Amino acid sequence: MSQIKEWLKVIGWQDFTIEVASSDASFRSYYRMFSGGKSYIVMDSSKQKESLIPFVDMQRRLCSVGVSVPDILNIDMDLGYAVLEDFGSIHLWDKLGDESNEAYYKKAIDEIIHMQKADINGLLPYDKEFLLFEMNLMEEWYLAKHLGVHLGNEQKSELANVLEFIVSEVTAQPNGIFVHRDFHSRNIMIKDDETLGVIDFQDARSGAVTYDLVSLLKDCYYEIDEVKRNNLVLYFRDQKDLNVDDGTMLRWFDMMGLQRHIKVLGIFARLSHRDGKDGYLADIPLTLKYVLETVVKYPQTKPLLEILK
């Protein structure tokens, strides 16, 4: 923190105090700075300086379509530091136990629709190769490294067929749309005026229309009632004006959810075994539940049920 304090003084900040705010699944850390009766967020990306370039890029893209993302007050690309607008410390996650949470979900869905208007020019695509790469993390890190389970040739073939099927389903729905990639309850802030602020958007790609909806409604950190969830999926469809029936929309949602949660099983295990962040292991059971509940609904994905059992 001493280096950050020195940097703040050099760029003109005086009479401030600073404290740890949070860290995330990457190598970034965040501090809250108080100065002149206001608070600010100081982002330390010094261990991942290259992430500042897409952070600035995505911040500008989202600003241009009216999405509330933090203003960048100061930035040093060489050191990896930035001073950002502070949206406070109340996340959507903090509100989800309230009876009024459906209203917050609808606000968040409306925000997805705004995000999807953002420019995708030059963004990396969620193509077949990348979709498969992400899902293959599950076998490497969750099955082999975390559980010590090594698949035989027949199981490998069955798994490959399931993953290929999921990719074909995901790429068949509307694609080429701005995807935040981590639009869940801990990355959505409730501002003082009850509007939503969006953070952690630097890894955006272009991809499927349901990706961020899955991140929100099949949140790996919070589970909502299935009936309410399905109603919200259809609310998104109607607000987005997608011309598909209920069954098709829910299938799109299910298949995108399978891709994301198969990937997340691998990522949570990798965060523990490679990066020493064991706290994410507590979120594996809900993630696994999402996968198991979905694979039983479709004959083409049922072989994955036996593998995960």
C-alpha contacts under 8 A as a table, 3 or more apart, distances in Angstrom:
res1	aa1	res2	aa2	distance
1	M	4	I	5.18
1	M	5	K	6.32
2	S	5	K	5.08
2	S	6	E	6.31
3	Q	6	E	5.13
3	Q	7	W	6.22
4	I	7	W	5.02
4	I	8	L	6.17
4	I	44	D	7.96
4	I	81	Y	7.57
5	K	8	L	5.12
5	K	9	K	6.32
6	E	9	K	5.17
6	E	10	V	6.22
7	W	10	V	5.06
7	W	11	I	6.35
8	L	11	I	5.34
8	L	12	G	6.37
8	L	13	W	5.31
8	L	14	Q	7.81
9	K	12	G	5.17
9	K	13	W	5.02
9	K	14	Q	6.09
10	V	13	W	7.44
13	W	16	F	7.06
13	W	35	S	7.98
14	Q	35	S	7.53
15	D	35	S	6.29
15	D	36	G	7.73
16	F	33	M	6.55
16	F	34	F	5.41
16	F	35	S	4.55
16	F	36	G	7.64
17	T	33	M	5.64
17	T	34	F	5.26
17	T	35	S	6.80
18	I	31	Y	6.50
18	I	32	R	5.59
18	I	33	M	4.28
18	I	34	F	6.27
19	E	31	Y	5.49
19	E	32	R	5.41
19	E	33	M	6.58
20	V	30	Y	6.41
20	V	31	Y	4.44
20	V	32	R	6.23
21	A	29	S	7.99
21	A	30	Y	5.32
21	A	31	Y	4.52
21	A	32	R	5.43
21	A	41	I	7.99
22	S	29	S	6.20
22	S	30	Y	5.15
22	S	31	Y	6.78
23	S	26	S	7.92
23	S	27	F	7.77
23	S	28	R	6.11
23	S	29	S	4.38
23	S	30	Y	5.78
24	D	27	F	7.06
24	D	28	R	6.31
24	D	29	S	6.80
25	A	28	R	7.90
25	A	271	L	7.37
25	A	277	K	7.95
27	F	45	S	6.98
27	F	47	K	6.02
27	F	48	Q	6.30
28	R	43	M	7.09
28	R	44	D	5.63
28	R	45	S	4.84
28	R	46	S	7.54
28	R	47	K	7.00
28	R	48	Q	6.94
29	S	43	M	6.05
29	S	44	D	5.09
29	S	45	S	6.81
30	Y	41	I	6.64
30	Y	42	V	5.68
30	Y	43	M	4.69
30	Y	44	D	6.02
31	Y	41	I	5.66
31	Y	42	V	4.98
31	Y	43	M	6.51
31	Y	44	D	7.93
32	R	39	S	6.58
32	R	40	Y	5.67
32	R	41	I	4.71
32	R	42	V	6.13
32	R	86	D	7.97
33	M	39	S	5.47
33	M	40	Y	5.08
33	M	41	I	6.08
33	M	42	V	6.76
34	F	37	G	6.69
34	F	38	K	5.69
34	F	39	S	4.43
34	F	40	Y	6.43
35	S	38	K	5.51
35	S	39	S	6.35
39	S	85	E	7.98
39	S	86	D	6.23
40	Y	83	V	6.73
40	Y	84	L	5.94
40	Y	85	E	5.39
40	Y	86	D	4.69
41	I	83	V	5.74
41	I	84	L	5.00
41	I	85	E	6.14
41	I	86	D	5.29
42	V	81	Y	7.11
42	V	82	A	5.66
42	V	83	V	4.52
42	V	84	L	6.14
43	M	81	Y	5.71
43	M	82	A	5.16
43	M	83	V	6.35
43	M	84	L	7.36
44	D	47	K	7.89
44	D	80	G	6.14
44	D	81	Y	4.93
44	D	82	A	6.86
45	S	48	Q	5.01
45	S	49	K	5.29
45	S	51	S	7.22
45	S	52	L	7.24
45	S	80	G	4.68
45	S	81	Y	5.92
46	S	49	K	5.19
46	S	79	L	5.85
46	S	80	G	4.28
46	S	81	Y	6.59
47	K	80	G	7.64
48	Q	51	S	5.76
48	Q	52	L	7.93
48	Q	80	G	7.31
49	K	52	L	5.80
49	K	77	M	6.78
49	K	78	D	7.22
49	K	79	L	7.19
49	K	80	G	4.76
50	E	53	I	6.04
50	E	54	P	7.86
51	S	54	P	5.77
51	S	55	F	6.19
51	S	202	Q	6.98
52	L	55	F	4.82
52	L	56	V	6.16
52	L	77	M	6.59
52	L	80	G	6.90
52	L	202	Q	7.82
53	I	56	V	5.47
53	I	57	D	6.29
53	I	77	M	7.74
54	P	57	D	4.80
54	P	58	M	5.88
54	P	202	Q	5.26
54	P	203	D	7.08
55	F	58	M	5.39
55	F	59	Q	6.00
55	F	201	F	6.86
55	F	202	Q	4.24
55	F	203	D	7.71
56	V	59	Q	5.08
56	V	60	R	6.29
56	V	202	Q	7.72
57	D	60	R	5.38
57	D	61	R	6.37
57	D	202	Q	7.83
58	M	61	R	4.95
58	M	62	L	6.05
58	M	201	F	6.63
58	M	202	Q	5.88
58	M	204	A	7.20
59	Q	62	L	5.36
59	Q	63	C	6.06
59	Q	69	V	6.49
59	Q	70	P	7.70
59	Q	201	F	7.53
59	Q	202	Q	7.70
60	R	63	C	5.06
60	R	64	S	6.16
61	R	64	S	5.29
61	R	65	V	7.03
61	R	118	A	5.77
61	R	119	D	6.22
62	L	65	V	5.49
62	L	66	G	6.56
62	L	67	V	5.28
62	L	68	S	7.61
62	L	69	V	7.11
62	L	115	M	6.33
62	L	118	A	5.93
63	C	66	G	5.17
63	C	67	V	5.39
63	C	68	S	6.64
63	C	69	V	6.64
64	S	67	V	7.53
64	S	118	A	7.31
65	V	114	H	6.51
65	V	115	M	7.02
65	V	117	K	6.47
65	V	118	A	5.95
66	G	114	H	7.08
67	V	111	E	6.90
67	V	114	H	6.43
67	V	115	M	6.46
67	V	197	G	7.76
67	V	198	V	7.48
68	S	196	L	6.97
68	S	197	G	5.04
68	S	198	V	6.10
69	V	197	G	5.73
69	V	198	V	5.18
69	V	199	I	6.28
70	P	84	L	5.92
70	P	85	E	4.91
70	P	86	D	6.94
70	P	87	F	7.26
70	P	197	G	7.56
70	P	198	V	7.68
70	P	199	I	7.29
71	D	84	L	5.67
71	D	85	E	5.12
72	I	75	I	7.07
72	I	82	A	7.14
72	I	83	V	6.21
72	I	84	L	4.74
72	I	85	E	6.59
73	L	82	A	7.48
73	L	83	V	5.40
73	L	84	L	5.55
73	L	85	E	7.10
74	N	82	A	5.41
74	N	83	V	4.95
74	N	84	L	7.19
75	I	80	G	7.67
75	I	81	Y	5.82
75	I	82	A	4.15
75	I	83	V	6.36
76	D	79	L	5.58
76	D	80	G	5.76
76	D	81	Y	5.35
76	D	82	A	6.26
77	M	80	G	5.04
77	M	81	Y	6.88
87	F	189	M	6.52
87	F	190	I	7.47
87	F	191	K	5.69
87	F	197	G	6.66
88	G	189	M	7.35
88	G	190	I	7.65
88	G	191	K	6.50
88	G	192	D	7.78
89	S	189	M	7.31
90	I	93	W	8.00
90	I	94	D	6.26
90	I	189	M	5.86
90	I	190	I	5.53
90	I	191	K	7.40
91	H	94	D	5.35
91	H	95	K	7.20
91	H	185	S	6.48
91	H	186	R	5.61
91	H	187	N	7.05
91	H	188	I	5.70
91	H	189	M	4.36
91	H	190	I	5.62
92	L	95	K	5.30
92	L	96	L	6.53
92	L	104	Y	7.50
92	L	185	S	4.85
92	L	186	R	6.43
92	L	187	N	7.82
92	L	188	I	5.54
92	L	189	M	5.79
92	L	190	I	6.09
93	W	96	L	5.42
93	W	185	S	4.62
93	W	186	R	5.76
93	W	222	Y	7.54
94	D	97	G	7.29
95	K	98	D	5.71
95	K	101	N	6.47
96	L	99	E	7.92
96	L	101	N	5.19
97	G	101	N	6.99
98	D	101	N	5.48
99	E	102	E	7.53
100	S	103	A	5.69
100	S	104	Y	7.08
101	N	104	Y	5.05
101	N	105	Y	6.24
102	E	105	Y	4.97
102	E	106	K	6.22
103	A	106	K	5.14
103	A	107	K	6.29
104	Y	107	K	5.00
104	Y	108	A	6.21
105	Y	108	A	4.98
105	Y	109	I	6.12
105	Y	232	L	7.82
106	K	109	I	4.95
106	K	110	D	6.12
106	K	232	L	7.38
106	K	235	Y	8.00
107	K	110	D	5.11
107	K	111	E	6.30
107	K	196	L	7.47
108	A	111	E	4.91
108	A	112	I	6.39
108	A	188	I	7.95
108	A	196	L	7.25
108	A	216	L	7.92
109	I	112	I	5.01
109	I	113	I	6.51
109	I	213	L	7.09
109	I	236	F	6.32
110	D	113	I	5.15
110	D	114	H	6.47
110	D	236	F	7.75
110	D	239	Q	7.71
111	E	114	H	4.99
111	E	115	M	6.17
111	E	196	L	7.98
112	I	115	M	4.97
112	I	116	Q	6.13
112	I	212	D	6.88
112	I	213	L	7.38
113	I	116	Q	5.12
113	I	117	K	6.90
113	I	239	Q	7.96
113	I	240	K	6.64
114	H	117	K	5.52
114	H	118	A	7.46
115	M	118	A	5.51
115	M	178	F	6.56
115	M	179	V	7.70
115	M	180	H	7.82
116	Q	177	I	5.78
116	Q	178	F	4.92
116	Q	179	V	7.04
117	K	177	I	7.78
117	K	178	F	7.15
118	A	178	F	6.05
119	D	178	F	7.07
120	I	123	L	5.38
120	I	176	G	7.43
120	I	177	I	6.80
120	I	178	F	5.77
120	I	205	R	7.58
120	I	206	S	6.10
123	L	204	A	7.51
123	L	205	R	5.31
123	L	206	S	5.98
124	L	205	R	5.20
124	L	206	S	6.29
125	P	130	F	7.99
125	P	176	G	7.36
125	P	205	R	5.64
125	P	206	S	4.81
125	P	207	G	6.00
126	Y	129	E	7.98
126	Y	130	F	5.86
126	Y	131	L	6.18
126	Y	205	R	6.60
126	Y	206	S	5.99
126	Y	207	G	4.83
126	Y	208	A	7.61
127	D	130	F	5.46
127	D	131	L	6.14
127	D	171	T	7.64
127	D	207	G	7.59
128	K	131	L	5.18
128	K	132	L	6.18
128	K	167	V	6.25
128	K	171	T	7.53
129	E	132	L	5.36
129	E	133	F	6.12
130	F	133	F	4.87
130	F	134	E	6.18
131	L	134	E	5.39
131	L	135	M	6.47
131	L	167	V	6.64
131	L	259	Q	7.26
132	L	135	M	5.14
132	L	136	N	6.05
132	L	163	L	6.86
132	L	164	E	7.61
132	L	167	V	7.22
133	F	136	N	5.23
133	F	137	L	6.88
134	E	137	L	5.58
134	E	138	M	7.91
134	E	263	K	5.15
135	M	138	M	5.76
135	M	139	E	7.92
135	M	163	L	7.38
135	M	259	Q	6.40
135	M	260	R	7.65
135	M	262	I	5.47
135	M	263	K	4.36
135	M	266	G	7.57
136	N	139	E	5.60
136	N	140	E	6.59
136	N	263	K	7.14
136	N	266	G	7.78
137	L	140	E	5.15
137	L	141	W	5.75
137	L	142	Y	7.39
137	L	263	K	6.00
137	L	265	L	7.83
137	L	266	G	4.61
137	L	267	I	6.80
138	M	141	W	5.52
138	M	142	Y	4.97
138	M	143	L	6.40
138	M	262	I	5.97
138	M	263	K	5.79
138	M	264	V	7.49
138	M	265	L	5.61
138	M	266	G	3.84
138	M	267	I	7.46
139	E	142	Y	5.82
139	E	143	L	4.90
139	E	144	A	6.10
139	E	266	G	7.10
140	E	143	L	6.26
140	E	144	A	5.35
140	E	145	K	6.42
140	E	266	G	7.12
141	W	144	A	5.74
141	W	145	K	4.76
141	W	146	H	6.01
141	W	266	G	5.01
141	W	267	I	7.40
141	W	269	A	5.65
141	W	270	R	5.66
142	Y	145	K	5.87
142	Y	146	H	4.83
142	Y	147	L	6.27
142	Y	265	L	5.98
142	Y	266	G	4.89
142	Y	268	F	7.95
142	Y	269	A	5.33
142	Y	270	R	7.55
143	L	146	H	5.83
143	L	147	L	5.02
143	L	148	G	6.09
143	L	149	V	5.07
143	L	150	H	6.87
144	A	147	L	5.80
144	A	148	G	4.54
144	A	149	V	4.79
144	A	150	H	5.46
145	K	148	G	5.50
145	K	149	V	7.74
145	K	269	A	7.75
145	K	273	H	7.64
146	H	269	A	6.14
146	H	273	H	7.53
151	L	154	E	7.91
151	L	155	Q	5.65
151	L	156	K	5.92
152	G	155	Q	5.31
152	G	156	K	6.10
153	N	156	K	5.02
153	N	157	S	6.19
154	E	157	S	5.12
154	E	158	E	6.26
155	Q	158	E	4.98
155	Q	159	L	6.04
155	Q	307	I	7.12
156	K	159	L	5.10
156	K	160	A	6.07
157	S	160	A	5.08
157	S	161	N	6.26
158	E	161	N	5.18
158	E	162	V	6.35
158	E	303	P	6.44
158	E	304	L	7.64
159	L	162	V	5.13
159	L	163	L	6.20
159	L	303	P	7.17
159	L	304	L	6.31
159	L	307	I	7.88
160	A	163	L	5.16
160	A	164	E	6.10
161	N	164	E	5.12
161	N	165	F	6.19
162	V	165	F	5.09
162	V	166	I	6.29
162	V	300	Q	6.47
162	V	301	T	5.38
162	V	303	P	7.28
162	V	304	L	6.95
163	L	166	I	5.07
163	L	167	V	6.23
163	L	259	Q	7.99
164	E	167	V	5.13
164	E	168	S	6.23
165	F	168	S	5.11
165	F	169	E	6.32
165	F	300	Q	7.15
165	F	301	T	7.78
166	I	169	E	5.13
166	I	170	V	6.16
166	I	255	M	6.01
166	I	256	M	7.78
166	I	258	L	7.38
166	I	259	Q	6.70
166	I	301	T	7.98
167	V	170	V	5.08
167	V	171	T	6.03
167	V	259	Q	7.61
168	S	171	T	5.36
168	S	172	A	6.14
169	E	172	A	5.19
169	E	173	Q	6.92
169	E	252	W	7.25
169	E	255	M	6.48
170	V	173	Q	5.76
170	V	208	A	6.81
170	V	252	W	6.84
170	V	255	M	6.22
170	V	256	M	5.83
171	T	174	P	7.39
171	T	175	N	6.74
171	T	208	A	7.07
172	A	175	N	7.94
173	Q	208	A	6.60
173	Q	209	V	7.22
173	Q	252	W	6.65
174	P	177	I	7.84
174	P	208	A	5.76
174	P	209	V	5.63
175	N	206	S	7.32
175	N	207	G	4.96
175	N	208	A	4.17
175	N	209	V	5.89
176	G	206	S	5.10
176	G	207	G	5.04
176	G	208	A	6.59
177	I	206	S	4.95
177	I	207	G	5.23
177	I	208	A	6.22
177	I	209	V	6.23
178	F	204	A	7.03
178	F	205	R	6.15
178	F	206	S	4.68
178	F	207	G	6.50
179	V	204	A	5.45
179	V	205	R	5.34
179	V	206	S	5.42
179	V	207	G	5.91
179	V	208	A	7.45
179	V	209	V	7.91
179	V	211	Y	6.71
179	V	212	D	6.28
180	H	183	F	6.04
180	H	201	F	5.49
180	H	202	Q	7.87
180	H	203	D	6.95
180	H	204	A	4.62
180	H	205	R	6.93
180	H	212	D	6.44
181	R	201	F	7.49
181	R	203	D	6.81
181	R	204	A	5.80
181	R	205	R	7.28
181	R	211	Y	7.00
181	R	212	D	6.14
181	R	215	S	7.45
182	D	187	N	7.27
182	D	200	D	7.38
182	D	201	F	7.34
182	D	212	D	7.01
182	D	215	S	6.20
183	F	187	N	6.10
183	F	188	I	7.10
183	F	212	D	5.59
183	F	213	L	7.83
183	F	215	S	5.37
183	F	216	L	5.78
184	H	187	N	5.55
184	H	188	I	6.62
184	H	215	S	5.25
184	H	216	L	4.63
184	H	217	L	7.94
184	H	219	D	5.81
185	S	188	I	5.45
185	S	216	L	6.65
185	S	219	D	7.06
185	S	221	Y	7.66
185	S	222	Y	7.85
186	R	189	M	7.46
187	N	198	V	6.27
187	N	199	I	5.36
187	N	200	D	6.29
188	I	196	L	6.47
188	I	197	G	5.79
188	I	198	V	5.01
188	I	199	I	6.44
189	M	196	L	5.53
189	M	197	G	4.80
189	M	198	V	6.28
189	M	199	I	7.61
190	I	193	D	7.96
190	I	194	E	5.62
190	I	195	T	6.05
190	I	196	L	4.99
190	I	197	G	6.37
191	K	194	E	5.17
191	K	195	T	5.52
191	K	196	L	5.94
191	K	197	G	6.54
192	D	195	T	7.44
198	V	201	F	7.50
200	D	203	D	7.71
201	F	204	A	5.89
207	G	211	Y	7.31
208	A	211	Y	5.62
208	A	256	M	7.92
209	V	212	D	7.60
209	V	213	L	7.98
210	T	213	L	5.08
210	T	214	V	6.16
210	T	252	W	6.96
210	T	253	F	5.85
210	T	256	M	6.57
211	Y	214	V	5.32
211	Y	215	S	6.51
211	Y	253	F	7.89
211	Y	256	M	6.13
211	Y	257	G	7.57
211	Y	260	R	7.94
212	D	215	S	4.91
212	D	216	L	6.25
213	L	216	L	5.16
213	L	217	L	6.03
213	L	233	V	7.47
213	L	253	F	7.79
214	V	217	L	5.25
214	V	218	K	5.23
214	V	219	D	7.23
214	V	253	F	6.54
214	V	256	M	6.93
214	V	257	G	5.63
214	V	260	R	7.96
215	S	218	K	5.69
215	S	219	D	5.35
215	S	220	C	7.75
215	S	257	G	7.94
216	L	219	D	5.29
217	L	223	E	7.82
217	L	224	I	7.32
217	L	229	R	6.27
218	K	222	Y	7.63
218	K	223	E	6.61
218	K	224	I	7.70
218	K	257	G	7.33
218	K	290	Y	7.46
219	D	222	Y	5.34
219	D	223	E	6.41
220	C	223	E	7.45
220	C	283	D	6.35
220	C	284	I	7.89
220	C	286	L	6.23
220	C	287	T	5.50
221	Y	283	D	6.31
221	Y	286	L	7.56
223	E	286	L	7.67
224	I	228	K	7.10
224	I	229	R	6.43
225	D	228	K	5.36
225	D	229	R	6.03
226	E	229	R	4.88
226	E	230	N	6.07
227	V	230	N	5.24
227	V	231	N	6.23
228	K	231	N	5.11
228	K	232	L	6.24
229	R	232	L	5.11
229	R	233	V	6.26
230	N	233	V	4.97
230	N	234	L	6.34
230	N	250	L	7.21
231	N	234	L	5.17
231	N	235	Y	6.13
232	L	235	Y	4.72
232	L	236	F	6.22
233	V	236	F	5.19
233	V	237	R	6.43
233	V	249	M	7.63
233	V	250	L	7.14
233	V	253	F	7.64
234	L	237	R	4.84
234	L	238	D	6.18
234	L	246	D	6.91
234	L	249	M	7.25
234	L	250	L	7.86
235	Y	238	D	5.14
235	Y	239	Q	6.11
236	F	239	Q	5.12
236	F	240	K	5.84
237	R	240	K	5.12
237	R	241	D	5.83
237	R	242	L	5.29
237	R	243	N	7.98
237	R	244	V	8.00
237	R	249	M	7.29
238	D	241	D	4.83
238	D	242	L	6.43
239	Q	242	L	7.99
244	V	248	T	6.18
244	V	249	M	6.28
245	D	248	T	5.50
245	D	249	M	6.30
246	D	249	M	5.24
246	D	250	L	6.18
247	G	250	L	5.29
247	G	251	R	6.11
248	T	251	R	5.05
248	T	252	W	6.18
249	M	252	W	5.15
249	M	253	F	6.28
250	L	253	F	4.94
250	L	254	D	6.07
251	R	254	D	4.95
251	R	255	M	6.11
252	W	255	M	5.35
252	W	256	M	6.16
253	F	256	M	5.30
253	F	257	G	6.02
254	D	257	G	4.97
254	D	258	L	6.22
254	D	294	T	6.53
255	M	258	L	5.05
255	M	259	Q	6.43
256	M	259	Q	5.21
256	M	260	R	6.27
257	G	260	R	5.14
257	G	261	H	5.96
257	G	290	Y	7.87
257	G	291	V	7.78
258	L	261	H	5.30
258	L	262	I	5.88
258	L	290	Y	7.74
258	L	291	V	5.83
258	L	294	T	7.14
258	L	295	V	7.83
259	Q	262	I	5.46
259	Q	263	K	6.29
260	R	263	K	5.20
260	R	264	V	6.15
261	H	264	V	4.76
261	H	265	L	6.17
261	H	287	T	5.93
261	H	288	L	7.38
261	H	290	Y	7.23
261	H	291	V	6.41
262	I	265	L	5.42
262	I	266	G	6.93
262	I	291	V	6.96
263	K	266	G	5.36
263	K	267	I	6.33
264	V	267	I	4.75
264	V	268	F	5.89
264	V	287	T	7.35
265	L	268	F	5.45
265	L	269	A	6.32
265	L	284	I	6.35
265	L	287	T	6.78
265	L	288	L	7.13
266	G	269	A	5.24
266	G	270	R	6.04
267	I	270	R	4.92
267	I	271	L	6.02
268	F	271	L	5.13
268	F	272	S	6.51
268	F	280	Y	5.47
268	F	281	L	6.17
268	F	283	D	7.77
268	F	284	I	6.95
269	A	272	S	5.24
269	A	273	H	6.17
269	A	280	Y	7.68
269	A	281	L	6.71
270	R	273	H	5.16
270	R	274	R	5.31
270	R	275	D	6.92
271	L	274	R	5.71
271	L	275	D	4.91
271	L	276	G	6.31
271	L	277	K	5.26
271	L	278	D	6.93
271	L	280	Y	7.15
272	S	275	D	5.65
272	S	276	G	4.71
272	S	277	K	4.56
272	S	278	D	4.42
272	S	279	G	7.53
272	S	280	Y	7.00
272	S	281	L	7.01
273	H	276	G	5.83
273	H	277	K	7.70
273	H	278	D	7.74
277	K	280	Y	6.61
278	D	281	L	5.65
279	G	282	A	6.03
279	G	283	D	7.89
280	Y	283	D	5.36
280	Y	284	I	7.07
281	L	284	I	5.36
282	A	285	P	6.91
283	D	286	L	5.94
283	D	287	T	6.54
284	I	287	T	5.05
284	I	288	L	5.94
285	P	288	L	5.10
285	P	289	K	6.06
286	L	289	K	4.90
286	L	290	Y	6.35
287	T	290	Y	5.29
287	T	291	V	6.62
288	L	291	V	5.11
288	L	292	L	6.19
289	K	292	L	5.18
289	K	293	E	5.99
290	Y	293	E	5.34
290	Y	294	T	6.32
291	V	294	T	5.32
291	V	295	V	6.16
292	L	295	V	5.40
292	L	296	V	6.60
292	L	305	L	6.26
293	E	296	V	6.06
293	E	297	K	7.33
294	T	297	K	5.49
294	T	298	Y	7.40
295	V	298	Y	5.83
295	V	299	P	7.82
295	V	301	T	5.03
295	V	302	K	5.28
295	V	304	L	6.90
295	V	305	L	6.41
296	V	299	P	7.14
296	V	301	T	7.10
296	V	302	K	5.45
296	V	305	L	7.09
297	K	302	K	7.81
298	Y	301	T	5.61
298	Y	302	K	6.50
299	P	302	K	5.38
300	Q	303	P	7.42
301	T	304	L	5.82
301	T	305	L	7.55
302	K	305	L	5.26
302	K	306	E	7.28
303	P	306	E	5.50
303	P	307	I	6.61
304	L	307	I	5.02
304	L	308	L	6.12
305	L	308	L	5.32
305	L	309	K	6.12
306	E	309	K	5.09
